[in-house]
Amino acid sequence: KVETLIINCNNNMGKLTKKIRLTENNLSEIPNQSGAYLLYRGNGDPYVGSAGAGNLQKRIRQQLNTKRGVTSIRYKPTSSEQEAREWEKKYRDQYNPEQKNI
């Protein structure tokens, strides 16, 4: 079951361009493409991940079902799995260097 939460969506992880309330019914608004994402729980460091081969929506759905207490999420769609992994590394270095590397 996916909890209701706020999802912060943007294309450059800088200025937010879109904010939607995320429910099971509108997970489909997350694009089916490669991308990097950050899952936030409370005030702690975010969990940083990536998805390739058009699986961003599927991967975020899986993470929301396994990681409890997620309060918000940000994602960056990319054009390839390689680009998604590059952004994942950048975001991990910036937001959560303690997280295990890929």
N, C-alpha and C positions, 0 to 999 in steps of 0.2 A: 504494500500500500504506500502510495506517495503522499506525503503530508503537504498541506498548503503552505507555501512559502513565497517570498519575494525573489524574483530572479532578475539580476542586473545583467542586461545584454548589451554588448557593444562590439564594435569592430576593431578597436585599437587598444583596449584595456586602459584607456585614458579617460576621456570624457564619456560619460554614459550617453548612449543614444536612444535607449529604449528600456522601459521597466514594465514588466508584466507580472501578474499574480499567477504563479505556477500551480496547476492542479493536474490530476491524471488526464483530464479532458483536453488541456492545451499544451501538453508536452510536445505535441506535434508541431508547435511553433519553432522548436529547436531544429535547425537545419539537418538534413541527412547528408552530411559531408564530413570531411576530416576537420579536426579542430582541437584546440587546447581549452581546458576549463579549470576553474578554481571553485572548490566547495568550501563554504565557510560554516563553522559551527561556533556560535557564540563569539567571543572576542579573541579566540585563539588564531594561530596561523592557519591559513587555508590548506586544504589538500589539493595538490596540483596534479593534473592528469592530462592525457591526450587520447584521441581516437583517430584511427585512420580508415581508409577505404569506405568513406561515406557512413561511418558508424557513430557520429557525435551524439545524435539523439538517443540511440540505443545504449551507448556507454553511459551517458548521464542518467538515463532511466535505471540502469543496473546499479550505479553508484548510489542513487537516491534510495533504492530498495535495500542496500546493505549498510550504508553509513547513516546511523541514526543521529538526530539532532542537527541536521543541516538547516541553517537559517537563511542562507542565500547562496547564489551561484552566479558566476560570470563565465562567459565563454567567448572564444574567438574562432570563428570559422576560418578554415584554411583551404588551399587548393590541393594539398597533398599530405600524405602521412608524414613525409620527411619534414615539411614545413610545420606540421602540428607538433612533432617531437622537438623541433628547434624552439618553438614558442614555449613548450612545456619546460624545457631546460631554462630558458630565460626567466619564466615566471617562478620556477622553483628557486633559482638563484636569488631572485628579488624578494619573494614573499615567504619562502619556507626552505632555507638552505639545510635545515636539519632533516628534511624528508629524504628517505632513501632514494638514491639515484636510479635511473632507468636501468 
